[in-house]
Structure formats: C-alpha cells, structure tokens
Amino acid sequence: MLVEQDLSLELLPNGGWDSRIEVVQVGDLVRSHLIYTENFTVVYDTLLGPLSGAFLAGRVAERGKPVLVVDSHSDWDHYWGNQCFSGPILGLQLTAERILGRFGREELVKKSGEHPSYRAVKLVPPNVRLSGETVLDGGDLTLQLLHTPGHRPDHLALYIPEIRTLLPGDAVETPFALLDESSPSEDLKQMQSTLQRFLALDVDWLLCNHAPPQAGKDLVRSNLEFYRRLVTLADLSDSVESLMRQFPYEGPEDADFYRQDHARICKAAWAAAHP
Ligand SMILES: [Zn+2]
C-alpha cells in the first residue's frame, strides 16, 4: 500500500528473528516494529503520519491485546503516526518537550512544504512521559527501554533479553549512525558510550530503523569503530579539511544525504577536538 509521500509500506517476511516481532518498512526510509507479548502489544515507532500510522494501528488491533506505543525519539519519521493511537504512548519527558516545542513545529512546517501528505499530520506527544529508563513486563518477554543519547538526547532503544534482540532505534544505522547537533563534544561522548553499551549486550538479532534486519551485532561494532576513528583522527588533524582527507566518506556513492552528514559530523568532531 502507498502511504505518506507516495512511499510504499510493506510488512517484511520474517527473516529468522523471533516470530513475536513484525517489521514494517516504508520505502527505503524507515521501519517500525510490532512486538506481540502475552500481556500486551508494543508498537515501537509509529512512522510518518496518519496513513502509515493507521496501518500499524489496524494491524495490532487484530490481536485484541492492549496496545502500548513507544516513541524512540522526537524525529518526525518515528512518531508522526501517533495520532492514530488512542491509548498509552510512552516516551521520555524530553521527547514530549521537543515535539511540543520549536523542534517539532519546525519539522512539520518544513515537511509540509516538501509534500502535501504531511499536512494531515497532527503533532501528538507521548502521554506517558518517562523521566528515565524503564522495563515493560510482557510476561513472556521483558522489554527494557534504554536511554541511549548520541543520535538525539531523548533517544530510547529497546532490548529484549529472552530473545537476545536489540532494537537500537536510530542509534545504529547503515553506513553510520547520525550524530545529534546540540554539543559536538558531548554528542560524540554519548554516541560512543551508547554504542559501547549495545556492544556489551548479547545480540542474536539487530532490528534497526534505518538498516535491514540482521543477525549479530557487526553493524554496532562498525558504527562504534567509525566514531572512535573519527575522534582519534580529529585530535591529530590540524584542520577540518585534513581530517576529511584522512577520514573520507565511505558510504554508498549515490547517497548524498549520508555524504553531507559525514561532512557535518567531521566538522563537529574537529570542533570538539579543538575548542
Ligand atoms: Zn532520528
């Protein structure tokens, strides 16, 4: 089916991960995850707006269990389907503040100008506002919500120990996770400690928002290695230009988005190393 921005939404066939998790993908843009436990169903991110959000809401309603939404963070492509859910929407207090403040408003204006389908979006913040980490006891599965800043300060990843499955949100991505834009030195520290924390977990399956579902945690390792090398080389470089020569963009050739973000992250790392 077609959803916002005329992107196609599909339910991915299970590739070997636990059958209690469904992966819903929109174009090449983003994924949401539905987790069916004994006690309730969790929707980890609500996608792009009322069309994609309605698909998720309809899908989970079929199971007849209570539905909990968890917002991974306040970037538009993860929570703009919130308006389709009438029950509890969990997220950090900071996520609600960002959605209700300038950050949320400006994203909505920008995206509405890019495509008319976004004009139907209503900004709905979490209504169960967490001040930190928490655990959801699904009965058969334990869902640990991990506060994992670096990509955004309000970021929640989700780890399920019984099935050694990590849903890292946007904190792990192909070719690299994107860094927040608030304070270069703090953001870089947080990103590395978040990735180190993931690496210490037992992970059989890694289900990312912006990377294909995959077994093992190689992508966590390579994202961490990316940031460690960047920080080391930034220390040794006498200019941003020399840093970018020593740490060139190595993502897909045609991915301007990542190429530009690589340049931005290099500038941030150099600024952090040379205050
Ligand atoms: Zn994001």
Boltz pocket constraint, residues with backbone or C-beta under 6 A from the ligand:
constraints:
  - pocket:
      binder: B
      contacts: [[A, 73], [A, 75], [A, 151], [A, 152], [A, 170]]
      max_distance: 6.0
